[in-house]
């Protein structure tokens, strides 16, 4: 039977529980910036569960020495007694199905090797400091090869979705980074221009893994756009003037940038927009699969 414990008024500062299992974890977390949080350590998942039973924590971070399945069990156990505790999974091994389960169980984030201290630290700060927690991502349907999500249009949710989807790209490290970058650019465009970073709006995100490709589809709630009118973006530059859009951005008072679509188009094999311009599909073919014959015309 689940036991719902009430938050303790004693803990007024943000509190973090880190599960440390070996020297790697000790060295890893000793580099975290002290933000005035209450930080405690546990030696194992079972010890962490006992500590969480006694008092609430804003965030629990698992050990990098444990498997995703073990950490997912801990997540379910913590949810039973502390429904609103955020949990970041660091794991030494995991599968796409584990990532899907983590999404369904409302983990705050998920990291499997290789991952950087910087990216984990950034996610910890996001979990500790952002007012929302795990209600920004809704799983509409999910299997190991086809996942559909609704993601709230805010930067914090975008960062979380980016990390989860990146974990699903079972590609060589360099290609994985490139596809993850392209996905982030397209998602941010959808949330910024289609959703206006309005937390009352959502973008729909699909991940598909076939035998010969990895694909992501991002649909936003906006009116869309026309490439013919995208003069502030590098993708519209004529070949004779590759930085023309910078002059347009300056004249319109926009910050430097506008390279997202152009760079993404170079990092994946297909980047295809619907006629309205509010639905984009990006595809990366695996070794041996056919490549696009004309990446330059994709989406136009």
TARA-V202666 format. One record per residue. PSI is psi in whole degrees, 0 to 359 (999 if undefined). Layout:
psi:PSI
psi:PSI
This chain:
psi:136
psi:142
psi:114
psi:115
psi:142
psi:146
psi:144
psi:131
psi:349
psi:324
psi:89
psi:333
psi:158
psi:140
psi:140
psi:130
psi:121
psi:128
psi:115
psi:121
psi:76
psi:169
psi:327
psi:313
psi:319
psi:314
psi:322
psi:308
psi:346
psi:343
psi:358
psi:141
psi:132
psi:115
psi:15
psi:14
psi:160
psi:113
psi:126
psi:161
psi:147
psi:151
psi:348
psi:170
psi:320
psi:320
psi:320
psi:318
psi:320
psi:319
psi:317
psi:327
psi:324
psi:324
psi:154
psi:154
psi:149
psi:326
psi:139
psi:133
psi:125
psi:169
psi:146
psi:357
psi:358
psi:164
psi:161
psi:321
psi:318
psi:317
psi:327
psi:325
psi:317
psi:318
psi:315
psi:322
psi:319
psi:319
psi:327
psi:331
psi:334
psi:80
psi:335
psi:19
psi:128
psi:147
psi:129
psi:126
psi:120
psi:127
psi:152
psi:346
psi:147
psi:172
psi:170
psi:322
psi:326
psi:321
psi:317
psi:316
psi:319
psi:319
psi:314
psi:326
psi:5
psi:41
psi:149
psi:320
psi:175
psi:128
psi:128
psi:159
psi:145
psi:142
psi:159
psi:155
psi:319
psi:314
psi:321
psi:316
psi:317
psi:319
psi:323
psi:314
psi:321
psi:316
psi:324
psi:331
psi:340
psi:139
psi:336
psi:165
psi:274
psi:20
psi:9
psi:349
psi:120
psi:125
psi:113
psi:318
psi:153
psi:130
psi:182
psi:343
psi:354
psi:113
psi:135
psi:129
psi:154
psi:129
psi:131
psi:144
psi:76
psi:159
psi:319
psi:315
psi:322
psi:317
psi:320
psi:314
psi:318
psi:316
psi:316
psi:311
psi:322
psi:324
psi:339
psi:343
psi:94
psi:72
psi:164
psi:151
psi:314
psi:314
psi:322
psi:316
psi:320
psi:314
psi:321
psi:321
psi:314
psi:318
psi:317
psi:317
psi:315
psi:321
psi:316
psi:320
psi:317
psi:318
psi:322
psi:307
psi:326
psi:321
psi:353
psi:23
psi:39
psi:115
psi:351
psi:354
psi:160
psi:152
psi:147
psi:130
psi:131
psi:138
psi:130
psi:133
psi:113
psi:180
psi:337
psi:3
psi:163
psi:132
psi:149
psi:138
psi:134
psi:119
psi:126
psi:166
psi:7
psi:181
psi:349
psi:191
psi:168
psi:134
psi:333
psi:339
psi:14
psi:55
psi:342
psi:3
psi:145
psi:336
psi:341
psi:357
psi:139
psi:153
psi:333
psi:346
psi:80
psi:353
psi:22
psi:323
psi:335
psi:322
psi:321
psi:315
psi:318
psi:318
psi:329
psi:2
psi:24
psi:150
psi:155
psi:147
psi:217
psi:18
psi:359
psi:307
psi:317
psi:313
psi:317
psi:320
psi:329
psi:340
psi:343
psi:172
psi:332
psi:134
psi:105
psi:126
psi:151
psi:173
psi:323
psi:330
psi:15
psi:17
psi:119
psi:141
psi:126
psi:137
psi:135
psi:119
psi:148
psi:168
psi:131
psi:347
psi:155
psi:141
psi:163
psi:139
psi:335
psi:77
psi:331
psi:335
psi:358
psi:128
psi:352
psi:999
